[in-house]
C-alpha cells in the first residue's frame, strides 16, 4: 500500500469543504483582523477590546470568571492582562473576600478608551452583520453560543 492510498486527496477535499473547526477558525481570524484594523487607531486589538469590555461591570470580576467568559485558560488571560496593566488601562487587585483570588478592574483611562473605541466597534460590527442576512446573524450568534 502506497503512502497516497493511506489518505487519498479526496479526503483532503472533504475536510476542506466540511470541517466546521477549520471554517470557524478561518472566520474568527478574518473577523479578528477586521476588528484589529478598525481598533488600531485606539491602540487596541480586538482581543484587548473584548477583555477590557468584559471588565465594564458594576463589580470587578475575578480572573476565573473573565477567563471563563472569554474561553481562555488563566495563563493566557494573565499574559493578555500584563500589557493592559502596564498601559494603566486596568488593575489587578487581591479579592478582599478571598485573598487567594484576584479581581480585575478598569481604570478611568481604560473606561475612557473603551468609550472612545466603542463607536468604532459598533460601526465595524454593523458592517459584519450587514454581510449576513438579519436572521442569519441572529442564528449564527445563537449557534456559536451553543458551541461554546
Backbone torsions as a table, in degrees:
resi	resn	phi	psi	omega
1	UNK	NA	128.1	-179.5
2	UNK	-80.8	165.0	178.3
3	UNK	-59.7	-37.8	-178.2
4	UNK	-63.6	-32.3	-179.4
5	UNK	-70.9	-24.8	-179.2
6	UNK	-66.5	-35.7	-178.7
7	UNK	-146.5	86.7	-177.2
8	UNK	-62.8	154.1	-179.6
9	UNK	-58.2	-29.2	178.0
10	UNK	-59.3	-31.8	177.3
11	UNK	-65.9	-42.0	178.2
12	UNK	-59.7	-44.4	179.4
13	UNK	-64.3	-39.3	178.3
14	UNK	-61.7	-47.1	179.3
15	UNK	-62.9	-45.1	179.1
16	UNK	-55.6	-39.6	-175.2
17	UNK	-87.6	-18.3	-172.5
18	UNK	-121.9	-13.8	-171.8
19	UNK	-72.2	108.3	178.0
20	UNK	-61.9	-39.9	-179.2
21	UNK	-59.2	-48.9	-179.3
22	UNK	-62.9	-43.8	-178.5
23	UNK	-68.1	-36.9	175.4
24	UNK	-65.1	-42.4	179.0
25	UNK	-63.7	-43.8	179.4
26	UNK	-62.3	-46.1	-179.7
27	UNK	-64.6	-39.9	179.5
28	UNK	-64.2	-44.1	179.9
29	UNK	-65.5	-43.1	179.8
30	UNK	-64.9	-41.5	179.6
31	UNK	-68.0	-42.1	178.2
32	UNK	-61.9	-41.2	178.0
33	UNK	-61.1	-41.6	179.3
34	UNK	-60.9	-47.6	179.0
35	UNK	-69.8	-36.9	176.5
36	UNK	-58.6	-45.9	179.5
37	UNK	-62.0	-41.8	-177.8
38	UNK	-68.8	-37.5	-175.6
39	UNK	-87.8	-11.4	-176.9
40	UNK	-53.9	-41.0	178.9
41	UNK	-59.8	-19.5	178.0
42	UNK	-96.1	3.8	178.1
43	UNK	74.0	25.2	-178.3
44	UNK	-123.9	150.8	166.5
45	UNK	-97.1	168.5	177.5
46	UNK	-61.7	-37.7	178.9
47	UNK	-66.0	-40.7	177.9
48	UNK	-66.3	-40.2	177.2
49	UNK	-59.7	-47.4	-179.8
50	UNK	-61.7	-42.4	179.4
51	UNK	-63.4	-48.8	179.5
52	UNK	-63.4	-41.5	-179.9
53	UNK	-63.4	-32.6	179.6
54	UNK	-67.2	-16.2	179.2
55	UNK	-92.2	-9.1	-176.9
56	UNK	-81.0	80.1	-179.2
57	UNK	-149.0	166.0	-174.9
58	UNK	-59.5	-39.1	-179.7
59	UNK	-117.9	137.2	178.3
60	UNK	-59.2	128.3	-179.3
61	UNK	-79.3	163.5	174.9
62	UNK	-80.7	159.6	176.1
63	UNK	-56.5	-44.3	-178.5
64	UNK	-60.9	-41.5	-178.5
65	UNK	-69.3	-35.5	177.5
66	UNK	-70.3	-41.8	177.3
67	UNK	-58.4	-43.1	178.7
68	UNK	-63.5	-46.7	-179.5
69	UNK	-59.7	-42.7	-176.6
70	UNK	-90.0	2.6	-179.8
71	UNK	54.5	46.7	178.8
72	UNK	-118.8	151.0	170.2
73	UNK	-78.9	159.7	-173.9
74	UNK	-62.2	-34.7	-180.0
75	UNK	-64.9	-44.2	178.1
76	UNK	-65.0	-42.9	178.3
77	UNK	-60.7	-44.6	179.8
78	UNK	-59.0	-42.0	177.8
79	UNK	-63.4	-35.2	179.7
80	UNK	-75.9	-25.8	-179.9
81	UNK	-72.2	-39.9	-170.8
82	UNK	-52.8	-48.9	-179.5
83	UNK	-66.5	-29.4	179.3
84	UNK	-73.4	-33.2	174.7
85	UNK	-68.2	-44.1	178.9
86	UNK	-59.8	-34.7	178.9
87	UNK	-81.7	-0.6	179.7
88	UNK	60.9	36.9	175.9
89	UNK	-93.9	-18.0	179.0
90	UNK	-153.0	164.8	178.6
91	UNK	-130.1	152.7	173.3
92	UNK	-114.5	125.3	-177.8
93	UNK	-130.0	151.6	175.0
94	UNK	-67.1	136.4	176.6
95	UNK	-73.6	122.9	-178.2
96	UNK	-63.2	-32.4	-178.6
97	UNK	-79.4	-28.6	-179.1
98	UNK	-141.7	97.7	-173.0
99	UNK	-60.2	-17.2	178.2
100	UNK	-80.0	-18.8	-175.4
101	UNK	-96.2	154.8	177.5
102	UNK	-118.8	142.8	177.1
103	UNK	-113.0	146.3	-177.4
104	UNK	-110.9	130.8	-174.2
105	UNK	-133.2	134.8	172.3
106	UNK	-70.0	141.2	171.3
107	UNK	-89.2	172.7	175.8
108	UNK	-60.8	-39.2	177.6
109	UNK	-62.7	-38.6	177.5
110	UNK	-65.5	-42.9	177.6
111	UNK	-62.5	-42.5	-179.7
112	UNK	-63.4	-45.8	179.9
113	UNK	-62.9	-42.3	177.0
114	UNK	-60.9	-42.6	179.5
115	UNK	-62.7	-36.9	178.0
116	UNK	-72.4	-37.7	-176.0
117	UNK	-80.4	-25.3	-175.1
118	UNK	-56.3	-45.7	179.1
119	UNK	-59.5	-34.2	177.3
120	UNK	-68.2	-44.2	176.8
121	UNK	-58.3	-45.9	-177.3
122	UNK	-61.6	-45.7	179.7
123	UNK	-63.0	-44.4	179.5
124	UNK	-64.6	-40.5	179.0
125	UNK	-62.4	-41.3	178.2
126	UNK	-63.3	-36.6	177.2
127	UNK	-65.0	-41.1	178.2
128	UNK	-66.2	-46.7	178.9
129	UNK	-59.0	-35.7	-178.1
130	UNK	-66.4	-21.5	177.4
131	UNK	-72.7	-16.8	-179.6
132	UNK	-113.3	150.7	172.0
133	UNK	-64.4	147.3	-176.8
134	UNK	-50.7	-44.9	-179.5
135	UNK	-70.1	-30.7	178.0
136	UNK	-65.1	-41.0	179.8
137	UNK	-62.8	-43.0	179.6
138	UNK	-65.4	-43.0	179.0
139	UNK	-66.1	-40.3	179.7
140	UNK	-61.5	-46.2	178.0
141	UNK	-59.3	-45.8	-179.9
142	UNK	-62.2	-42.7	179.3
143	UNK	-65.1	-41.4	179.8
144	UNK	-66.0	-38.0	176.7
145	UNK	-63.0	-42.9	178.4
146	UNK	-61.9	-38.2	-179.4
147	UNK	-69.4	-30.4	-177.4
148	UNK	-89.5	NA	NA
